[in-house]
C-alpha cells in the first residue's frame, strides 16, 4: 500500500514498448510508479514481497503539475 519508486523515462532512443519493464520504464515520454518494495540503494525504506511497476505513456496529452505549475507536457519536461 506504499509507493516504492516513481520516475519519468528520459531515454528517447527507446521508441517502442518491448514488454520488458527494465527497458519500457526508461522510454522517453513515459512515467512509472512501483507499488511495494523500494530499493535500499536509493534510500527507500519500503519492505514488501512485491515490487509492482505501473507504466503510463505520456506522449499524447499527458500533463504533470506541481504547485499548480505545468512542468511536463506530451512526454517532455518544459523549460
C-alpha positions as CSV (number, residue, x, y, z in Angstrom):
1,X,0.0,0.0,0.0
2,X,3.0,2.3,-0.5
3,X,4.8,3.7,-3.4
4,X,8.3,2.2,-3.6
5,X,9.5,4.1,-6.7
6,X,8.5,6.9,-9.0
7,X,10.3,8.1,-12.1
8,X,10.0,9.5,-15.6
9,X,11.5,7.9,-18.6
10,X,14.1,10.0,-20.5
11,X,15.6,7.6,-23.0
12,X,14.1,8.8,-26.3
13,X,16.3,6.2,-28.1
14,X,13.8,3.5,-27.0
15,X,11.0,4.1,-29.4
16,X,8.6,1.2,-28.9
17,X,7.4,-1.0,-26.0
18,X,9.2,-4.3,-25.6
19,X,7.2,-5.9,-22.8
20,X,10.4,-5.8,-20.8
21,X,9.8,-3.4,-17.9
22,X,13.6,-2.8,-17.5
23,X,13.6,-1.1,-20.9
24,X,10.0,0.2,-21.1
25,X,10.2,2.2,-17.8
26,X,13.1,4.1,-19.2
27,X,11.4,5.0,-22.5
28,X,11.3,8.7,-23.1
29,X,7.8,10.2,-22.7
30,X,6.7,7.7,-20.0
31,X,6.3,7.9,-16.3
32,X,6.0,5.0,-13.9
33,X,5.5,4.2,-10.2
34,X,6.1,0.9,-8.4
35,X,4.0,-0.2,-5.5
36,X,5.6,-2.1,-2.7
37,X,9.3,-2.8,-2.2
38,X,11.8,0.1,-2.7
39,X,15.5,-0.2,-3.4
40,X,17.6,0.5,-0.3
41,X,20.4,1.7,-2.6
42,X,18.3,4.7,-3.4
43,X,17.3,5.5,0.2
44,X,14.0,3.7,0.0
45,X,12.7,2.2,3.2
46,X,9.6,0.2,2.0
47,X,9.9,-3.6,2.6
48,X,7.4,-5.7,0.7
49,X,7.0,-9.1,-1.0
50,X,6.1,-7.2,-4.2
51,X,7.5,-4.5,-6.5
52,X,4.8,-3.9,-9.0
53,X,5.7,-1.5,-11.8
54,X,2.9,0.6,-13.4
55,X,3.8,2.4,-16.6
56,X,2.0,5.3,-18.4
57,X,2.7,6.7,-21.8
58,X,2.5,10.5,-21.6
59,X,3.3,11.4,-25.2
60,X,-0.3,12.2,-26.2
61,X,-2.0,14.8,-24.0
62,X,0.0,13.9,-20.8
63,X,0.5,16.7,-18.3
64,X,2.1,16.9,-14.8
65,X,1.7,19.8,-12.5
66,X,3.4,20.8,-9.3
67,X,2.2,23.7,-7.1
68,X,-0.3,24.5,-9.9
69,X,2.5,24.9,-12.5
70,X,2.7,22.8,-15.6
71,X,6.2,21.3,-15.9
72,X,5.8,18.3,-18.1
73,X,3.6,18.0,-21.2
74,X,3.3,15.5,-24.0
75,X,6.2,13.4,-22.7
76,X,8.7,16.2,-22.3
77,X,9.9,18.5,-19.5
78,X,9.1,22.1,-20.1
79,X,11.9,24.7,-19.7
